[in-house]
Amino acid sequence: MTLTAPVSTENTPADTSEGAGNVLSVRNVTVGFGSKIILQDLDLDVRRGEVLGFVGGSGTGKSVLMRTILGLNRKRSGSISVFGHDLSTASVNERKAIERRWGVLFQQGALFSSLSVKQNIQVPMREHLKLSPQLMDELATLKLELVGLPQDAADKLPSELSGGMVKRASLARALALDPDLVFLDEPTSGLDPIGAAAFDSLIANLSSTLGLTVYMVTHDLDSLHSICDRIAVLGKKRVLAIGTLDDMMKNDDPWIEAYFRGQRALRRV
Ligand SMILES: Nc1ncnc2c1ncn2[C@@H]1O[C@H](COP(=O)(O)OP(=O)(O)OP(=O)(O)O)[C@@H](O)[C@H]1O
């Protein structure tokens, strides 16, 4: 049984970041709203196949950065390349082809409340592919299986699901087009510790079996410890530090020290 949707490669730009090993590169990006600058000259590289955890104090701009990469916020300057293509110079068709290679799980899931789980999973398929209803149903069934949801969840509305099931359904939608890169905005927020741990292992499994690159905004120290290959810290309008958990434990920036070695962090041990 294949898990791969029959995606046409027509118009899909080739990955030109040969040898660089980065699926995402952000250079000198500045974003602001009115007179308020949120991000200034920010640089970031996300490596192919890694799980990158993105942390930072509340309001530092983690969601703004993710939304800017996705093209939902305007940047004032700088460049963003995904799969080796500068998004600001990509044609409409190239942009669509790039978008087809990423999936997004927004905070709170952002499922369409009037659509069933199955219909939600099929939204990206309808937008990007021309498939028969039967094939879309088969693919939705596979995605439900992939994220560990029972098949009877397919016809339920989001309001009929538990918090953990909403996260899984949102992940199934993010995986609808077999992406190479997924953006997860606080995927374990609102889950109990057992549900959060189960969701973490699901992400780790998907990342290793599907070769996914994962960009994950999180406040969850357990996720950072258990599944992230590297961690990026946002502060002072830029990426303050990026590296392994060990690197973070050695970093003497006051915020990083308090976050990784403060009282809350020590309670985990
Ligand atoms: N569309 C917008 N217009 C004006 N200001 C905005 C807009 N979007 C975000 N901001 C501001 O940008 C700043 C960063 O917000 P953002 O949501 O990215 O923070 P965050 O790091 O994700 O925080 P949290 O961890 O609490 O979710 C905040 O001061 C917020 O008010």
The ligand as an SDF file (V2000), in Angstrom:
LIG
                    3D

 31 33  0  0  0  0  0  0  0  0999 V2000
   -1.0390   41.3560   12.2620 N   0  0  0  0  0  0  0  0  0  0  0  0
   -0.4200   41.9830   13.2720 C   0  0  0  0  0  0  0  0  0  0  0  0
   -0.5140   43.3200   13.4270 N   0  0  0  0  0  0  0  0  0  0  0  0
    0.1230   43.9680   14.4280 C   0  0  0  0  0  0  0  0  0  0  0  0
    0.9140   43.3500   15.3460 N   0  0  0  0  0  0  0  0  0  0  0  0
    1.0450   42.0230   15.2440 C   0  0  0  0  0  0  0  0  0  0  0  0
    0.3910   41.2590   14.2150 C   0  0  0  0  0  0  0  0  0  0  0  0
    0.7250   39.9600   14.3610 N   0  0  0  0  0  0  0  0  0  0  0  0
    1.5400   39.9010   15.4420 C   0  0  0  0  0  0  0  0  0  0  0  0
    1.7340   41.1290   15.9620 N   0  0  0  0  0  0  0  0  0  0  0  0
    2.5780   41.4520   17.1130 C   0  0  0  0  0  0  0  0  0  0  0  0
    3.8500   40.8510   16.9140 O   0  0  0  0  0  0  0  0  0  0  0  0
    4.3920   40.4340   18.1640 C   0  0  0  0  0  0  0  0  0  0  0  0
    4.8280   38.9820   18.0750 C   0  0  0  0  0  0  0  0  0  0  0  0
    3.6660   38.1560   18.0340 O   0  0  0  0  0  0  0  0  0  0  0  0
    3.7400   36.5830   17.8540 P   0  0  0  0  0  0  0  0  0  0  0  0
    2.3380   36.0980   17.8430 O   0  0  0  0  0  0  0  0  0  0  0  0
    4.5870   36.2350   16.6900 O   0  0  0  0  0  0  0  0  0  0  0  0
    4.4660   36.1570   19.1940 O   0  0  0  0  0  0  0  0  0  0  0  0
    4.8880   34.6940   19.6350 P   0  0  0  0  0  0  0  0  0  0  0  0
    6.3550   34.7060   19.8540 O   0  0  0  0  0  0  0  0  0  0  0  0
    4.3570   33.6840   18.6780 O   0  0  0  0  0  0  0  0  0  0  0  0
    4.1370   34.6180   21.0330 O   0  0  0  0  0  0  0  0  0  0  0  0
    3.4240   33.4040   21.8210 P   0  0  0  0  0  0  0  0  0  0  0  0
    4.5370   32.4980   22.2690 O   0  0  0  0  0  0  0  0  0  0  0  0
    2.7560   34.0730   22.9530 O   0  0  0  0  0  0  0  0  0  0  0  0
    2.4640   32.7280   20.8650 O   0  0  0  0  0  0  0  0  0  0  0  0
    3.3370   40.7030   19.2120 C   0  0  0  0  0  0  0  0  0  0  0  0
    3.6530   41.9190   19.8560 O   0  0  0  0  0  0  0  0  0  0  0  0
    2.0540   40.8380   18.4210 C   0  0  0  0  0  0  0  0  0  0  0  0
    1.1560   41.7040   19.0360 O   0  0  0  0  0  0  0  0  0  0  0  0
  1  2  1  0
  2  3  1  0
  2  7  2  0
  3  4  2  0
  4  5  1  0
  5  6  2  0
  6  7  1  0
  6 10  1  0
  7  8  1  0
  8  9  2  0
  9 10  1  0
 10 11  1  0
 11 12  1  0
 11 30  1  0
 12 13  1  0
 13 14  1  0
 13 28  1  0
 14 15  1  0
 15 16  1  0
 16 17  2  0
 16 18  1  0
 16 19  1  0
 19 20  1  0
 20 21  2  0
 20 22  1  0
 20 23  1  0
 23 24  1  0
 24 25  2  0
 24 26  1  0
 24 27  1  0
 28 29  1  0
 28 30  1  0
 30 31  1  0
M  END
$$$$
